[in-house]
Amino acid sequence: MTDDKLNIQEPDMLLSEQDEQMLEMFFSDQRTEIQDHGFSRRVMRQLPSRGNKLSRWWTVLCTIVGVAFFIFIRGWEQLANALTVAVRTVPAQDVFHLTPITILVAMFVLVFMALARQVETEIG
């Protein structure tokens, strides 16, 4: 290596790059292939992928945040009020003119069902 390529400010980086090159040269000379007749491929297919783990953690995190938000806004009271109002007023109103809280309740139920299905498919 010439002096113009040396980086005097970062001597640790220079050493680690040289070490890496030496190791790469050594292992490239010593590399041998072992025939396993597809065993490694079959094992890798059986291992859970990283994406599944991240998906499970994301599902758990979102569920915890959702439950915490539901508790924070006292959602059980709002849900009870919305259901009471819906049961009392649906026969007297046109069904196609829904209130925003009724739409929110329906969305909550659909999201809960989707999350339950997702968790069920990941577990089973």
C-alpha positions in Angstrom: 0.0 0.0 0.0 1.3 3.5 -0.8 1.5 6.4 1.6 -1.2 8.4 -0.2 -3.8 5.6 0.5 -3.0 5.5 4.2 -5.4 7.2 6.4 -3.4 8.3 9.5 -6.5 9.7 11.3 -8.2 6.3 11.5 -5.5 3.7 12.2 -8.1 1.2 13.6 -10.0 1.2 10.3 -6.8 0.5 8.4 -5.9 -2.5 10.5 -9.4 -3.9 10.4 -9.5 -3.6 6.6 -6.1 -5.3 6.3 -7.2 -8.1 8.7 -10.4 -8.5 6.8 -8.5 -8.9 3.5 -6.1 -11.4 5.0 -8.9 -13.5 6.4 -10.8 -13.3 3.1 -7.7 -14.6 1.2 -7.1 -17.3 3.7 -10.6 -18.7 3.7 -11.0 -18.4 0.0 -8.0 -20.8 -0.4 -9.3 -23.2 2.3 -12.9 -23.4 1.1 -14.2 -26.8 0.4 -17.8 -27.8 -0.5 -19.4 -30.6 1.5 -22.2 -32.6 -0.3 -25.2 -32.7 2.0 -27.8 -33.8 -0.7 -30.2 -30.9 0.1 -30.1 -31.3 3.9 -29.2 -27.7 4.6 -31.9 -26.4 2.3 -34.5 -28.6 4.0 -33.4 -27.4 7.5 -33.5 -23.8 6.4 -37.1 -24.2 5.1 -38.2 -25.6 8.5 -36.7 -22.6 10.4 -39.1 -19.7 11.1 -38.2 -16.7 9.1 -37.3 -13.3 10.6 -40.3 -11.8 9.0 -42.6 -14.0 11.0 -41.0 -13.0 14.2 -41.3 -9.3 13.4 -44.9 -9.8 12.3 -45.7 -11.5 15.6 -44.0 -8.7 17.6 -45.7 -6.0 15.6 -49.1 -7.7 16.2 -48.5 -7.9 19.9 -47.3 -4.3 20.1 -50.3 -3.0 18.2 -52.7 -5.0 20.3 -51.1 -3.7 23.5 -51.3 -0.1 22.2 -55.0 -0.7 21.2 -56.0 -2.1 24.6 -54.2 0.7 26.4 -55.9 3.3 24.3 -59.3 1.6 24.8 -58.7 1.7 28.6 -57.4 5.3 28.5 -60.5 6.6 26.7 -62.8 4.5 28.9 -63.9 2.7 25.8 -66.2 0.3 27.6 -68.5 3.2 28.6 -68.6 4.6 25.1 -69.2 1.1 23.6 -72.0 0.5 26.1 -73.6 3.9 25.3 -73.3 3.3 21.6 -74.8 -0.1 21.7 -77.7 1.1 24.0 -78.4 4.0 21.6 -78.2 1.8 18.6 -80.6 -0.8 20.1 -83.1 1.9 21.1 -82.9 4.0 17.9 -82.4 1.6 15.0 -86.1 0.6 14.7 -87.1 4.3 14.6 -84.4 5.4 12.1 -83.4 4.6 8.6 -80.5 2.1 8.8 -78.5 3.8 6.1 -78.1 7.0 8.1 -75.6 5.7 10.7 -74.0 7.8 13.4 -70.3 8.1 13.5 -70.1 6.1 16.8 -71.9 3.2 15.2 -69.5 3.2 12.3 -66.6 3.3 14.8 -68.0 0.4 16.8 -68.4 -1.6 13.5 -64.8 -0.8 12.6 -63.6 -1.8 16.0 -65.4 -5.2 15.7 -64.0 -5.8 12.3 -60.4 -4.9 13.3 -60.7 -7.1 16.4 -61.9 -10.0 14.2 -59.0 -9.5 11.8 -56.5 -9.4 14.6 -57.9 -12.5 16.2 -57.7 -14.3 12.8 -54.2 -13.2 12.3 -53.1 -14.4 15.7 -54.9 -17.7 15.2 -53.2 -18.4 11.9 -49.7 -17.5 13.3 -50.2 -19.7 16.4 -51.8 -22.6 14.6 
